[in-house]
Amino acid sequence: MDVVDAIRTRKSVRGYLEKEIEPEKLQAVLDAARMAPSAGNAQEWKFVVVADRRTRQTLMEAARGQAFVGEAPVVIAACAVETSRVMMCGLHSFPIDVAIALDHMALRAVELGLGTCWVGAFDADKVKKALGIPESVAVVELLPLGYPADPAPVQKSRKPLRDIVCYEKWS
């Protein structure tokens, strides 16, 4: 599978098989994050990999009861250890950098036959408490990871390029 195929077939998975992820596949997904670019190469991220069933249930409760979060065999809490850095453009770097790393993970997961779903609906304080994450660290996203219960591709509705791209000037 090439990267274009991974981009086209990636979908938000909200149902997972009860099947463990092979350690080498998990490592490959995590290594994809390690290889991601970041502003100033700061790599201000840290990922907490959760496979324990009870802890995943706690994360599911913290994620507004979204059952698929606890159903996935692994949930990755994507964190930023440095949150004060502001890029010249005026934006904080950590949400962007962590998102790039997560996208690398999501695309590598697709290539390996795994599925993910970006989860931003969660109580960060509950996640921090469950995982022993320091108060100074930001929990940016949760990323359930596993084998999709329904591997069928989905038809994505996307705007045409002409609606999202301008050349030379805003139009």
N, C-alpha and C positions, 0 to 999 in steps of 0.2 A: 504494500500500500504506500502510495506517495502522499506528500503533505496535502495536496489538493483533494485527494480522496478522503483523507482524514477530516479535512475542513467540511467537505460536503456531507459526510455521513455522521459527524458528531451530533448528538442530540442530548437533551436533558433526560437522564434516566431516573425514573421515580419508582422503579420496581426491580429488585435484584434477586438472583438465584441464591439459594443457600449453598454456596460453593466458595471455598477458600480461594484466595488469590495466591498463586504460586509466588514464593519469595523473590525469585528472579524478575518476575513481572512487576511486583511492587517496587523493587529496587530500580528498575528501568523507569518507572513513572516518576519516582522521587529524583532520579538523576536528571530527568528532563527539566525539572525545576531548578536544579543546581546549575544547569547550563544556560538558564535564561539571562538575558541582559537586565541591568538595573542602572538607574541614574548614578553616574560617577562610579559604577561598579561596586556600589556600597553593599549589595546583597544583604539588605536589612531584614531578611525574612528568616523565619524558623517554622518548621512544620511538625505538628504533634500527630503522630500516626496512632490511631485508636482501633484496636481489634477486639478488645474485651467487650463481651456482650452487655454486661451491666453498664459499663461506661457509655457505650453507644446508646443505650436506652436513656441514660441521663442527658446525652446530647440531643436525642430526639425530643425529649421534654423541653429542653432549652430552645429547640428550634420550632416552637409553637405546635408541638405534637405532630409534626410531619413524619408519619410512620416510616417512610422510605429511608430516612436518616438512620434510624435504628436497625433497619432491615439490611442495609449494605454491610458486607463483611468487614469493611474498613471505612473509617471516617477520618479525613485529614483536616485538622484545624490549622488554617494558614494564618500565621501571625507576623506582625512587624515589631521587631525589637527596638527600632529607632523610628520615632514618629515626628520628630521636630524638623527634619530636613525639608527645606523649601527650594524648589528649582528656580532658576532665573525667570521662568515664565510665571511664577507666582503660585504654582500648585505644589502641594505636598507630594513628595516622591513615593512614599510607602504604599498608598493604595494602587498606584499605577504599577509599581514594580512587582508587588505581590500578585496583581492580576495577570501580568505577563507570565510569571512563573506558573500560576494556576492554569493558564491557557496552554502552556507547554505540557503540563501534566495531562490535561484533558485530551490533547491531540495524541500524545504518546499512548494514553489509555485506549483510545479508539483503535490505533494501530495494533494493539495487543489483544483486541477483542473484549476490552473492558468498557464500562460506562461510568459516567460521572454526572453530577448535577451541582451547579453552583448554588450555594445556599447562603443568602444574606439575611434571611428572616430568622434571627436567633437573639437570645438574651446573652450579651457578651459576658456579663458578670457571672451568670450561671455556668457558662462554658469555662471561664477562667477558674471558677471554684472547682468544677469537676476535674479539670486537667492540671491544677496546680500552677496555672500561668500567672506570673507576677502582674501586679496592678499596672506597672509602667508599660506593659506590652499590649499592643492592640490586636484583637482577634478580628481579622479582615473578612474571612469567609470560612465556611465549612464545605468540604468536598467529599461527599459519599463516593465510594469507589467499589466496583464489583462487576460481576457478570450480569448483563441486562436480562431480566426475565423475558422481555420482548425485544429480540435483536432486530426486528424488522425496521428498515429505514423509514423515516418520516418525511413528508413533503414540507419543506420550510417555506414560509411566506417571507420574502425579502423584497425590499424596495429595489427598483432598477437603479443601475449606476447613475443614470442621468438625474435622479432625484437626490443623490447623496454626494456627488462629485462636482466640483467647479474647477475650471482651469484658468490659471493666471490671476483671477480676481473672484471675489464672492459674487455669486449671482443667484 
